[in-house]
Amino acid sequence: MPSDTSGRPDRHATDVVGARIGAQFVDLVLQFVQVVGVAVALGSLVRPEGEAAVRGLVGLGFLTLPLYGGLLEGFWNGQTVGKRLAGIRVVDRRGDDPSVGQVLVRNLPAVVLFSWLTSAVALAAIATSERNQRVFDGVAGTYVVRA
């Protein structure tokens, strides 16, 4: 992976915006399945009564969204299913596998990024940052590069 003098991935290595969009689409579909699966599993345990209870279970399902990227990227070579299919991965500032803590931090926005508007804002951040990073990539010290 090409890097600058600090060891960080250079602009060319992080120029994977198109692949990130494709990966995000795959991952959003899988995250939707995750939220529904969590809500159904919890519903089978507590037998919710009423619309408010069902909404609460779905809300709890949304709270698990950072785990999708956090656990997969943390334990699967910096990749989610979408990233693996798109041929990209998450790395730390040195180009190494990120820590579980780093990928959990970079995935915290998943709770609110499950909409087209916040995804558009994230894409705008990627397109305008020096090394194509989302805000929480910068906070976590991570980059998305070609695998």
Accessible surface in RSA format (square Angstrom, percent):
REM  Atomic radii and reference values for relative SASA: ProtOr
REM  Chains: A
REM  Algorithm: Lee & Richards
REM  Probe-radius: 1.40
REM  Slices: 20
REM RES _ NUM      All-atoms   Total-Side   Main-Chain    Non-polar    All polar
REM                ABS   REL    ABS   REL    ABS   REL    ABS   REL    ABS   REL
RES MET A   1   105.58  54.7  32.25  21.3  73.33 174.6  39.26  33.4  66.32  87.9
RES PRO A   2    69.42  50.6  57.09  52.0  12.33  44.8  68.88  56.9   0.54   3.4
RES SER A   3    56.61  47.8  27.84  37.2  28.77  66.3   2.51   5.3  54.10  75.8
RES ASP A   4    43.78  30.7  27.33  27.2  16.45  38.9  32.58  76.7  11.20  11.2
RES THR A   5   154.39 109.8 114.19 115.8  40.21  95.8  93.18 125.2  61.22  92.5
RES SER A   6    75.33  63.7  37.34  49.8  37.99  87.5  49.79 106.0  25.54  35.8
RES GLY A   7    26.02  32.1   0.00   N/A  26.02  32.1  23.85  65.4   2.17   4.9
RES ARG A   8    81.39  34.2  81.39  41.5   0.00   0.0  14.43  19.7  66.95  40.6
RES PRO A   9     0.00   0.0   0.00   0.0   0.00   0.0   0.00   0.0   0.00   0.0
RES ASP A  10    36.59  25.6  36.49  36.3   0.10   0.2  16.58  39.0  20.00  19.9
RES ARG A  11   116.09  48.7 113.40  57.8   2.68   6.4  55.34  75.6  60.74  36.8
RES HIS A  12   117.16  64.0 110.89  77.1   6.27  16.0  72.23  74.4  44.92  52.3
RES ALA A  13     4.66   4.3   2.05   3.2   2.60   5.9   4.66   6.6   0.00   0.0
RES THR A  14     0.36   0.3   0.31   0.3   0.04   0.1   0.31   0.4   0.04   0.1
RES ASP A  15    77.16  54.0  69.46  69.1   7.70  18.2   5.03  11.8  72.13  71.9
RES VAL A  16     8.75   5.8   3.10   2.8   5.65  13.6   8.75   7.6   0.00   0.0
RES VAL A  17    38.67  25.4  36.34  32.9   2.33   5.6  36.34  31.6   2.33   6.3
RES GLY A  18    56.15  69.2   0.00   N/A  56.15  69.2  37.59 103.1  18.56  41.6
RES ALA A  19    33.26  30.6  17.65  27.2  15.61  35.5  27.19  38.3   6.07  16.1
RES ARG A  20    19.67   8.3  15.15   7.7   4.52  10.8   6.98   9.5  12.70   7.7
RES ILE A  21    84.14  47.9  82.29  61.3   1.85   4.5  83.09  59.8   1.05   2.8
RES GLY A  22    36.99  45.6   0.00   N/A  36.99  45.6  34.68  95.2   2.31   5.2
RES ALA A  23     3.18   2.9   2.60   4.0   0.59   1.3   3.15   4.4   0.03   0.1
RES GLN A  24    65.21  36.5  63.86  46.7   1.34   3.2  26.14  55.6  39.06  29.6
RES PHE A  25   139.50  69.8 137.17  85.0   2.33   6.1 139.05  84.3   0.45   1.3
RES VAL A  26    44.64  29.4  42.24  38.2   2.40   5.8  44.49  38.7   0.15   0.4
RES ASP A  27     7.64   5.4   7.64   7.6   0.00   0.0   4.36  10.3   3.28   3.3
RES LEU A  28    48.89  27.2  47.32  33.9   1.57   3.9  47.60  33.4   1.29   3.5
RES VAL A  29    75.40  49.6  72.10  65.3   3.30   7.9  75.35  65.5   0.05   0.1
RES LEU A  30    61.10  34.0  57.35  41.0   3.75   9.4  57.35  40.3   3.75  10.1
RES GLN A  31    14.43   8.1  14.43  10.5   0.00   0.0   0.00   0.0  14.43  10.9
RES PHE A  32   116.82  58.4 116.82  72.4   0.00   0.0 116.82  70.8   0.00   0.0
RES VAL A  33    91.61  60.3  88.62  80.2   2.99   7.2  90.41  78.6   1.20   3.2
RES GLN A  34    39.83  22.3  29.20  21.3  10.63  25.3  31.30  66.6   8.54   6.5
RES VAL A  35     5.09   3.3   5.09   4.6   0.00   0.0   5.09   4.4   0.00   0.0
RES VAL A  36    65.80  43.3  64.40  58.3   1.41   3.4  65.80  57.2   0.00   0.0
RES GLY A  37    37.65  46.4   0.00   N/A  37.65  46.4  33.21  91.1   4.44  10.0
RES VAL A  38    38.89  25.6  35.32  32.0   3.58   8.6  38.08  33.1   0.81   2.2
RES ALA A  39    12.03  11.1   9.21  14.2   2.82   6.4   9.59  13.5   2.44   6.5
RES VAL A  40   101.07  66.5  93.72  84.8   7.35  17.7  99.60  86.5   1.47   4.0
RES ALA A  41    52.56  48.3  46.15  71.2   6.41  14.6  51.95  73.2   0.61   1.6
RES LEU A  42    51.67  28.8  51.67  37.0   0.00   0.0  51.67  36.3   0.00   0.0
RES GLY A  43    12.62  15.6   0.00   N/A  12.62  15.6   9.38  25.7   3.25   7.3
RES SER A  44    65.15  55.1  48.84  65.2  16.31  37.6  38.73  82.5  26.42  37.0
RES LEU A  45   137.84  76.8 106.51  76.2  31.33  78.7 108.60  76.3  29.23  78.7
RES VAL A  46    93.85  61.8  69.14  62.6  24.71  59.5  75.06  65.2  18.79  51.0
RES ARG A  47   177.11  74.4 167.42  85.3   9.69  23.1  68.46  93.6 108.65  65.8
RES PRO A  48    44.32  32.3  19.17  17.5  25.15  91.4  24.88  20.5  19.44 120.8
RES GLU A  49   155.24  89.1 129.14  97.7  26.09  62.1  49.84  96.4 105.39  86.0
RES GLY A  50    52.20  64.4   0.00   N/A  52.20  64.4  38.50 105.6  13.70  30.7
RES GLU A  51   115.56  66.3 100.59  76.1  14.97  35.6  51.16  99.0  64.39  52.6
RES ALA A  52    84.77  77.9  69.34 107.0  15.43  35.1  73.41 103.4  11.36  30.1
RES ALA A  53    39.65  36.5  23.55  36.3  16.10  36.6  35.17  49.5   4.48  11.9
RES VAL A  54    73.98  48.7  73.98  67.0   0.00   0.0  73.98  64.3   0.00   0.0
RES ARG A  55   161.38  67.8 152.78  77.9   8.60  20.5  56.34  77.0 105.04  63.7
RES GLY A  56    38.96  48.0   0.00   N/A  38.96  48.0  35.90  98.5   3.06   6.9
RES LEU A  57    18.98  10.6  18.67  13.4   0.31   0.8  18.67  13.1   0.31   0.8
RES VAL A  58    53.71  35.3  53.71  48.6   0.00   0.0  53.71  46.7   0.00   0.0
RES GLY A  59    32.69  40.3   0.00   N/A  32.69  40.3  30.04  82.4   2.65   5.9
RES LEU A  60    89.22  49.7  85.82  61.4   3.41   8.6  85.82  60.3   3.41   9.2
RES GLY A  61     0.00   0.0   0.00   N/A   0.00   0.0   0.00   0.0   0.00   0.0
RES PHE A  62    57.82  28.9  57.82  35.8   0.00   0.0  57.82  35.1   0.00   0.0
RES LEU A  63   111.84  62.3  95.53  68.3  16.31  41.0  95.66  67.2  16.18  43.6
RES THR A  64    32.52  23.1  31.71  32.2   0.80   1.9  32.52  43.7   0.00   0.0
RES LEU A  65     0.48   0.3   0.26   0.2   0.22   0.6   0.26   0.2   0.22   0.6
RES PRO A  66    12.25   8.9  12.25  11.2   0.00   0.0  12.25  10.1   0.00   0.0
RES LEU A  67    83.50  46.5  82.32  58.9   1.18   3.0  82.48  57.9   1.02   2.7
RES TYR A  68    26.66  12.4  18.71  10.6   7.95  20.7  26.47  19.9   0.19   0.2
RES GLY A  69     1.43   1.8   0.00   N/A   1.43   1.8   1.21   3.3   0.22   0.5
RES GLY A  70     0.00   0.0   0.00   N/A   0.00   0.0   0.00   0.0   0.00   0.0
RES LEU A  71    83.34  46.4  81.64  58.4   1.69   4.3  81.84  57.5   1.50   4.0
RES LEU A  72    50.98  28.4  49.87  35.7   1.11   2.8  50.98  35.8   0.00   0.0
RES GLU A  73     2.03   1.2   0.52   0.4   1.51   3.6   0.00   0.0   2.03   1.7
RES GLY A  74    18.52  22.8   0.00   N/A  18.52  22.8   0.00   0.0  18.52  41.5
RES PHE A  75   149.44  74.8 114.80  71.1  34.63  90.1 121.33  73.6  28.11  80.4
RES TRP A  76    87.76  35.2  85.96  41.6   1.80   4.2  69.65  37.1  18.11  29.4
RES ASN A  77    73.41  50.6  60.13  58.1  13.28  32.0  20.05  48.3  53.36  51.6
RES GLY A  78     0.88   1.1   0.00   N/A   0.88   1.1   0.00   0.0   0.88   2.0
RES GLN A  79     8.14   4.6   8.14   6.0   0.00   0.0   0.00   0.0   8.14   6.2
RES THR A  80     2.82   2.0   2.82   2.9   0.00   0.0   2.82   3.8   0.00   0.0
RES VAL A  81    49.43  32.5  49.30  44.6   0.13   0.3  49.38  42.9   0.06   0.2
RES GLY A  82     0.42   0.5   0.00   N/A   0.42   0.5   0.00   0.0   0.42   0.9
RES LYS A  83    21.78  10.6  21.78  13.4   0.00   0.0   3.17   2.9  18.61  19.8
RES ARG A  84    98.63  41.4  85.41  43.5  13.22  31.5  41.82  57.2  56.81  34.4
RES LEU A  85   131.56  73.3  96.89  69.3  34.67  87.2 100.33  70.5  31.23  84.0
RES ALA A  86    36.99  34.0   8.21  12.7  28.79  65.5  19.64  27.7  17.35  46.0
RES GLY A  87    33.94  41.9   0.00   N/A  33.94  41.9  26.49  72.7   7.45  16.7
RES ILE A  88     2.43   1.4   2.43   1.8   0.00   0.0   2.43   1.7   0.00   0.0
RES ARG A  89    37.71  15.8  37.71  19.2   0.00   0.0   6.42   8.8  31.30  19.0
RES VAL A  90     0.00   0.0   0.00   0.0   0.00   0.0   0.00   0.0   0.00   0.0
RES VAL A  91     0.45   0.3   0.45   0.4   0.00   0.0   0.45   0.4   0.00   0.0
RES ASP A  92     8.78   6.1   8.78   8.7   0.00   0.0   2.78   6.6   5.99   6.0
RES ARG A  93   125.45  52.7 124.52  63.5   0.93   2.2  41.69  57.0  83.76  50.8
RES ARG A  94   170.66  71.7 150.23  76.6  20.43  48.6  66.64  91.1 104.02  63.0
RES GLY A  95    15.61  19.2   0.00   N/A  15.61  19.2   1.04   2.9  14.56  32.6
RES ASP A  96    72.05  50.5  67.44  67.1   4.62  10.9  22.00  51.8  50.06  49.9
RES ASP A  97    83.93  58.8  66.95  66.6  16.98  40.2  25.23  59.4  58.71  58.6
RES PRO A  98     7.98   5.8   0.24   0.2   7.73  28.1   0.24   0.2   7.73  48.0
RES SER A  99    60.93  51.5  48.64  64.9  12.29  28.3  51.81 110.3   9.12  12.8
RES VAL A 100    47.76  31.4  43.94  39.8   3.82   9.2  43.94  38.2   3.82  10.4
RES GLY A 101    41.89  51.7   0.00   N/A  41.89  51.7  35.89  98.5   6.00  13.4
RES GLN A 102    42.53  23.8  39.00  28.5   3.53   8.4  20.39  43.4  22.14  16.8
RES VAL A 103     0.00   0.0   0.00   0.0   0.00   0.0   0.00   0.0   0.00   0.0
RES LEU A 104    57.67  32.1  57.61  41.2   0.07   0.2  57.66  40.5   0.01   0.0
RES VAL A 105    51.43  33.8  51.11  46.3   0.32   0.8  51.43  44.7   0.00   0.0
RES ARG A 106     4.00   1.7   4.00   2.0   0.00   0.0   0.00   0.0   4.00   2.4
RES ASN A 107    13.88   9.6  12.97  12.5   0.91   2.2   1.04   2.5  12.83  12.4
RES LEU A 108    97.17  54.1  90.06  64.4   7.11  17.9  90.30  63.4   6.86  18.5
RES PRO A 109    20.34  14.8  14.42  13.1   5.92  21.5  20.29  16.8   0.05   0.3
RES ALA A 110    12.05  11.1   7.54  11.6   4.50  10.2  10.16  14.3   1.89   5.0
RES VAL A 111    50.91  33.5  41.93  38.0   8.98  21.6  41.93  36.4   8.98  24.4
RES VAL A 112    98.13  64.6  87.21  78.9  10.92  26.3  92.75  80.6   5.38  14.6
RES LEU A 113    23.33  13.0  22.81  16.3   0.53   1.3  23.26  16.3   0.07   0.2
RES PHE A 114    51.47  25.8  30.61  19.0  20.86  54.3  32.89  19.9  18.58  53.2
RES SER A 115    51.23  43.3  39.12  52.2  12.12  27.9  46.09  98.1   5.15   7.2
RES TRP A 116   201.78  81.0 188.21  91.1  13.56  31.8 166.83  89.0  34.94  56.7
RES LEU A 117   104.16  58.0 104.16  74.5   0.00   0.0 104.16  73.2   0.00   0.0
RES THR A 118    40.27  28.6  39.63  40.2   0.64   1.5  39.68  53.3   0.59   0.9
RES SER A 119    20.16  17.0  17.76  23.7   2.40   5.5  18.36  39.1   1.80   2.5
RES ALA A 120    46.06  42.4  37.69  58.2   8.38  19.1  41.06  57.8   5.01  13.3
RES VAL A 121    95.02  62.5  92.08  83.4   2.94   7.1  94.30  81.9   0.72   2.0
RES ALA A 122    16.59  15.3  11.68  18.0   4.91  11.2  16.59  23.4   0.00   0.0
RES LEU A 123    63.20  35.2  61.18  43.8   2.02   5.1  61.57  43.2   1.63   4.4
RES ALA A 124    55.45  51.0  47.26  72.9   8.18  18.6  54.67  77.0   0.77   2.0
RES ALA A 125    23.74  21.8  15.77  24.3   7.96  18.1  22.54  31.7   1.20   3.2
RES ILE A 126     5.64   3.2   5.64   4.2   0.00   0.0   5.64   4.1   0.00   0.0
RES ALA A 127    62.26  57.2  40.94  63.2  21.32  48.5  43.51  61.3  18.75  49.7
RES THR A 128   116.94  83.2  81.75  82.9  35.19  83.9  71.61  96.2  45.34  68.5
RES SER A 129    32.47  27.4  22.27  29.7  10.20  23.5  30.25  64.4   2.22   3.1
RES GLU A 130   124.71  71.6 106.90  80.9  17.80  42.4  55.54 107.4  69.17  56.5
RES ARG A 131    20.94   8.8  18.61   9.5   2.33   5.5   3.45   4.7  17.49  10.6
RES ASN A 132     2.64   1.8   1.61   1.6   1.03   2.5   0.15   0.4   2.49   2.4
RES GLN A 133    33.11  18.5  30.15  22.0   2.96   7.1   4.31   9.2  28.81  21.9
RES ARG A 134    32.54  13.7  31.17  15.9   1.37   3.3  11.63  15.9  20.91  12.7
RES VAL A 135   103.73  68.3  91.71  83.0  12.02  29.0  99.70  86.6   4.03  10.9
RES PHE A 136    69.36  34.7  68.67  42.5   0.69   1.8  68.67  41.6   0.69   2.0
RES ASP A 137     0.12   0.1   0.12   0.1   0.00   0.0   0.00   0.0   0.12   0.1
RES GLY A 138    34.85  43.0   0.00   N/A  34.85  43.0  24.45  67.1  10.40  23.3
RES VAL A 139    99.23  65.3  68.01  61.6  31.22  75.2  75.87  65.9  23.37  63.4
RES ALA A 140     9.13   8.4   0.00   0.0   9.13  20.8   5.02   7.1   4.11  10.9
RES GLY A 141     1.30   1.6   0.00   N/A   1.30   1.6   1.30   3.6   0.00   0.0
RES THR A 142     0.00   0.0   0.00   0.0   0.00   0.0   0.00   0.0   0.00   0.0
RES TYR A 143     7.93   3.7   7.68   4.4   0.25   0.6   0.43   0.3   7.51   9.3
RES VAL A 144     1.82   1.2   0.00   0.0   1.82   4.4   0.00   0.0   1.82   4.9
RES VAL A 145     2.90   1.9   2.90   2.6   0.00   0.0   2.90   2.5   0.00   0.0
RES ARG A 146   115.82  48.6 103.67  52.8  12.15  28.9  57.77  79.0  58.04  35.2
RES ALA A 147    78.53  72.2  19.40  29.9  59.13 134.5  43.49  61.2  35.04  92.8
END  Absolute sums over single chains surface
CHAIN  1 A     7811.1       6298.6       1512.6       5542.3       2268.9
END  Absolute sums over all chains
TOTAL          7811.1       6298.6       1512.6       5542.3       2268.9
